[in-house]
Amino acid sequence: MNGLIVGIGCVVGYLVFRRTAVNAQRQPGDLPAAIAAAASTIVVLAFLFGLGDGKASKPEETRPVPTPTVQNTTAAEQGLRP
């Protein structure tokens, strides 16, 4: 799907480049306008179809982190000499 969107953007850019060319004087078209049209087409289509980097969006599993416990005991409670 990502390749199709890029292909459509390239076609739009090509059409803009050809339409901005001055036919009578054989001058090339407006390259910055064609690049901008292609880029904006790709961005808009990607937002419309919700595409990203091609990876499946799965929520990460979070595991609970065990909390260390400390018992406050005195030496007498443990049977040791003070």
N, C-alpha and C positions, 0 to 999 in steps of 0.2 A: 504494500500500500504506500509506503514511503517513496518508493521508486516512481510510482504512478504520479504522485503529487509533484515530485521534482520534474518529471517529464512534462506535466501540464504547465509548470512554471517556466520551463525552457521554451515551450511553444508560445506562451504568452509573450515572453521576452523577445522572441524572434519576430512575432507579428508586430509588436511595437516598434522594433528596429526597422522593419520593412516599411511600415506606414509613415514613419517620420522621415524617410529618405526623400530627398528632392529629386524627382524623376527627370525633370528637364535639364538639370545641371549635373547629373550623375554624381551627386554628393552622397556619401554614406549617411545612414540614419543616426539618430541620437542614441549613442551607446549608453550613457549614464541613465537615461530614461528607460531604456530597455532593461537594464540590470535592476533598476528600482522596481519596475513593474513585475519582473520575474520573482524577485525576492519577496515583494509584498504578496504576490499570489501564493507563493509557497507558505508563507506565514499564516495567511488567512485560511487556506485549506487545511493546514495542520491544526489550527485552533478549532476549525469546524468539525473535523473528524476526530479530534482528541488524540492526536498522535504525539509520541514522544521520541524516545531513543530506540524504540523497537522492542524493549524488554517488557515482559508482562508485569503489571503493577500488582504485586501481592504485598499485603502488609507483613512486616517482619514480625516473627514470633518473639515475644519478650518473655524471658524466663525470670522468675523472681530470684533476686540475689539474696543468698542467705546472710543473715545478720549475725555477726559473732556475738556471743553472750559471755559476759564476765561475771563470775560469782564473787561477791565481796564477803570473804570469810576471814576470820582472824586466825592467828596461829593456834590459839587455844581450841577453837572449833575443829581444826584439822588434826588435833592430837599432837601438836608439836610443842616444844618448850619455848616459852617466850624469851 
